[in-house]
Amino acid sequence: MNPVAFTVANRGKIAVGSGVLEITLKDPEGGVIASRGQPFSLAVGESKSFEVPLSVPPLKFGAYTLGYTQSDETQAGKPTTVSFQNTGTLALSFDRASYKIRELANLSVEVKNTGKYRWDSVPLTISFADASYTSTKPISLDPGQSGIFSYDIPIPEATAAGQHGVNAFLGMAGSSLEKTAGFSVPESSLVLSYSGPSALAVGDTIILAAGNQGGVDTQVEFKVSLGGNKATVYQNTVLETIAAGSTRTYSFQIPSQAQGGRTYCNPRY
């Protein structure tokens, strides 16, 4: 039961013996969800304050309309309406714009009660459909109050490169507030590097590093050849899977067939 406070006053010259305050409450769709007649009597110059209990079903988001009419044995009053908002806002933000697979995306959800009603255990659901991730927690906020809620959302290994959306739903009696925020998983980005000396001799080891700076794993065919003076003295092909954010190394020794002078190492994917 939700009490509604009223004050009535008799400013006329005749006492009121059978006054009635007719009250109705409509939901955001315009349906009457509560009504009550409150009898009263007033002497000349008297005023009374009282609370009228109304049984209100679970709240929906939107504007509720309270209507009331004050009548007595001398006249029928004019209907009066007052609107009460049950509203809120959702704001979503990630700590980064992009993530790699197997990382955790940190999502912050700010929920604010901008209406006139208290929220008790309203379910807030976070959904990341691309990863079959769902989390629901109850939210309780007074009018004008806000809260920030954090989520660590795992990005599965099978997540594809591209844009991905996470949805937030604040549900209330068949109605909801909804908000979507997005992040990206970059394509694989391969970088090949050699950091050894520029002058090498037969028997020295060449070490090459292949790094994946992108957001998803990738399988590559790594080909390397060593040659000079119009002759190739070493070549090999390796199939590698390079995980997102990782580096693989490939090494080989300069064979005895290498001759003095300029020798070229040609690594490629």
C-alpha positions in Angstrom: 0.0 0.0 0.0 1.3 3.4 -1.0 -0.2 6.4 0.9 -1.0 9.7 -0.9 -1.2 12.8 1.3 -4.1 15.3 0.8 -5.2 18.4 2.6 -8.8 19.7 2.2 -10.2 23.0 3.6 -13.7 24.5 3.9 -13.4 28.1 3.0 -17.2 28.5 2.4 -20.0 29.4 4.7 -21.7 26.0 5.0 -20.4 23.0 6.8 -19.6 19.9 4.7 -21.2 16.7 6.1 -20.7 14.2 3.3 -17.7 15.2 1.2 -15.9 12.7 -0.9 -12.4 12.7 -2.4 -12.3 10.4 -5.5 -8.8 9.3 -6.4 -7.5 7.3 -9.4 -4.0 6.4 -10.4 -3.2 5.5 -14.0 -0.1 3.7 -15.3 2.1 4.9 -18.2 -0.2 3.1 -20.7 -3.3 5.0 -19.3 -4.8 2.0 -17.5 -6.4 2.6 -14.1 -4.3 0.6 -11.6 -5.7 2.0 -8.3 -8.8 4.0 -7.2 -10.4 4.9 -3.9 -13.1 7.2 -2.5 -12.1 9.0 0.7 -15.1 10.5 2.7 -14.6 13.6 4.8 -16.6 16.2 6.8 -15.5 19.8 7.5 -16.9 22.6 9.7 -16.8 26.1 8.3 -13.2 27.3 8.3 -11.8 23.8 9.1 -9.0 22.0 7.2 -7.9 18.4 7.5 -4.9 16.5 6.3 -5.0 12.7 5.7 -3.2 10.0 3.8 -5.2 7.8 1.4 -3.7 4.3 0.9 -3.5 3.1 -2.7 -2.5 -0.4 -3.7 0.0 0.0 -6.5 1.2 -3.0 -8.6 4.9 -3.3 -9.6 6.1 -0.1 -11.2 6.8 0.4 -14.9 9.0 3.1 -16.5 7.1 6.1 -17.6 4.7 8.8 -16.3 2.0 7.9 -13.8 -1.1 10.1 -13.5 -2.8 10.8 -10.3 -6.3 12.2 -10.7 -8.7 13.4 -8.0 -12.0 15.1 -7.6 -13.3 16.8 -4.5 -17.2 16.8 -4.2 -19.7 17.4 -1.4 -23.5 17.7 -1.0 -23.4 21.2 -2.5 -21.3 20.7 -5.6 -19.3 18.4 -7.8 -15.7 19.4 -8.0 -13.5 19.7 -11.2 -11.1 16.9 -11.9 -7.4 17.6 -11.2 -4.4 15.6 -12.4 -0.8 15.4 -11.3 1.9 13.5 -13.2 4.7 11.5 -11.4 7.7 10.3 -13.4 9.3 6.9 -12.9 12.4 7.4 -15.1 16.1 6.7 -15.1 19.2 6.8 -17.1 21.9 4.3 -18.1 25.5 5.3 -19.1 28.0 2.6 -20.3 31.8 3.0 -20.7 34.7 0.7 -21.2 38.2 1.3 -19.9 39.6 0.9 -23.4 38.4 1.1 -26.9 39.8 -2.2 -28.0 40.8 -5.6 -26.5 42.5 -8.8 -27.5 40.9 -12.2 -27.2 41.4 -13.8 -23.7 41.5 -10.4 -22.1 38.9 -9.0 -19.7 36.9 -6.0 -20.8 36.1 -3.7 -17.9 32.7 -2.2 -18.2 31.3 0.6 -15.9 27.5 1.1 -15.8 26.2 4.2 -14.2 22.5 4.0 -13.2 20.6 7.0 -12.1 17.0 7.2 -10.7 15.7 10.5 -12.2 12.1 9.9 -11.2 9.9 10.2 -8.0 9.7 6.6 -6.9 12.2 4.4 -5.0 13.6 1.4 -6.8 13.8 -1.8 -4.8 15.8 -4.7 -6.2 15.3 -3.8 -9.9 17.2 -6.3 -12.1 20.1 -4.8 -14.1 21.2 -7.3 -16.8 24.4 -7.1 -18.8 24.5 -9.1 -22.0 27.4 -9.8 -24.4 25.8 -12.1 -26.9 28.9 -12.7 -29.0 30.4 -14.5 -25.9 27.2 -15.9 -24.4 27.9 -13.8 -21.4 25.0 -12.6 -19.1 25.1 -11.1 -15.6 22.1 -9.9 -13.6 22.2 -8.1 -10.2 19.5 -6.2 -8.2 19.6 -2.4 -8.1 18.0 -0.3 -5.3 18.1 3.5 -5.6 16.2 6.3 -4.1 14.9 9.2 -6.2 17.8 11.3 -7.4 20.4 8.7 -6.4 22.9 7.1 -8.7 25.2 4.1 -8.6 28.2 2.8 -10.6 28.5 -0.9 -11.2 31.6 -2.7 -12.7 31.8 -5.8 -14.7 34.8 -7.8 -16.0 33.6 -9.4 -19.2 35.8 -12.2 -20.6 36.5 -12.1 -24.3 36.6 -15.7 -25.5 39.4 -17.1 -27.6 36.9 -17.8 -30.5 35.8 -14.1 -30.6 36.1 -12.7 -34.2 37.9 -9.5 -35.1 35.6 -6.5 -35.5 33.1 -4.5 -33.6 31.2 -6.0 -30.7 28.3 -4.7 -28.6 27.4 -5.1 -24.9 23.8 -4.4 -23.9 22.5 -3.2 -20.5 18.8 -3.7 -19.5 17.2 -2.3 -16.4 13.9 -4.2 -16.2 10.7 -3.2 -14.4 7.3 -4.9 -14.8 7.5 -5.6 -18.5 9.2 -2.3 -19.3 12.9 -1.5 -19.4 15.7 1.0 -19.9 18.2 -0.2 -22.5 21.7 1.0 -23.5 24.4 -0.4 -25.8 28.2 0.2 -25.8 30.7 -1.2 -28.1 34.4 -2.1 -28.4 36.6 -3.6 -31.1 38.8 -6.6 -31.4 41.5 -5.7 -33.9 42.6 -7.9 -36.8 45.9 -9.7 -36.4 48.9 -7.5 -37.0 52.2 -9.2 -37.7 55.6 -7.5 -37.2 58.9 -9.2 -38.1 62.2 -8.0 -36.6 65.9 -8.8 -36.3 67.9 -7.2 -33.6 71.3 -8.9 -34.0 74.6 -7.5 -35.4 74.9 -6.6 -39.0 78.2 -8.5 -39.5 77.9 -12.2 -39.0 80.2 -15.2 -39.7 79.7 -18.9 -40.6 78.3 -20.7 -37.6 76.6 -17.6 -36.0 72.9 -17.9 -35.2 70.4 -15.6 -36.7 67.3 -15.0 -34.5 64.2 -13.5 -35.9 61.2 -12.4 -33.9 57.6 -12.5 -35.2 55.1 -10.6 -33.1 51.4 -10.4 -33.4 50.3 -7.0 -32.2 46.7 -7.5 -33.2 43.7 -8.8 -31.3 43.2 -12.3 -32.6 45.4 -15.3 -33.1 46.7 -16.0 -36.6 48.3 -18.9 -38.4 51.1 -17.9 -40.7 53.4 -19.6 -43.2 56.9 -18.3 -42.3 59.5 -18.5 -45.1 63.1 -17.6 -44.7 66.0 -17.8 -47.1 69.7 -16.8 -46.9 71.6 -16.1 -50.0 74.3 -14.1 -51.7 76.5 -14.0 -54.8 73.6 -15.4 -56.8 73.3 -18.5 -54.6 70.9 -19.6 -51.9 72.7 -21.3 -49.0 69.7 -21.8 -46.6 65.9 -21.8 -46.9 63.1 -23.2 -44.8 59.3 -22.8 -44.3 57.5 -23.1 -41.0 53.8 -23.0 -40.2 53.2 -21.1 -37.0 50.2 -20.0 -34.9 51.0 -16.7 -33.3 48.7 -15.8 -30.4 47.4 -12.2 -30.1 49.9 -10.1 -28.1 52.6 -12.8 -28.3 56.0 -13.1 -30.0 57.5 -16.3 -31.5 61.2 -16.6 -32.4 62.8 -18.5 -35.2 66.6 -19.2 -35.3 69.1 -20.9 -37.6 72.8 -21.1 -38.0 74.7 -19.6 -41.0 75.9 -22.7 -42.8 79.5 -23.3 -44.0 78.4 -22.7 -47.7 78.0 -19.0 -47.0 80.8 -17.0 -48.6 82.3 -13.8 -47.5 80.8 -10.5 -48.7 77.2 -9.5 -48.7 74.7 -12.2 -47.8 71.0 -11.5 -47.7 68.4 -13.0 -45.3 64.9 -12.8 -46.7 62.2 -13.7 -44.2 58.6 -13.3 -45.2 55.1 -14.5 -44.4 
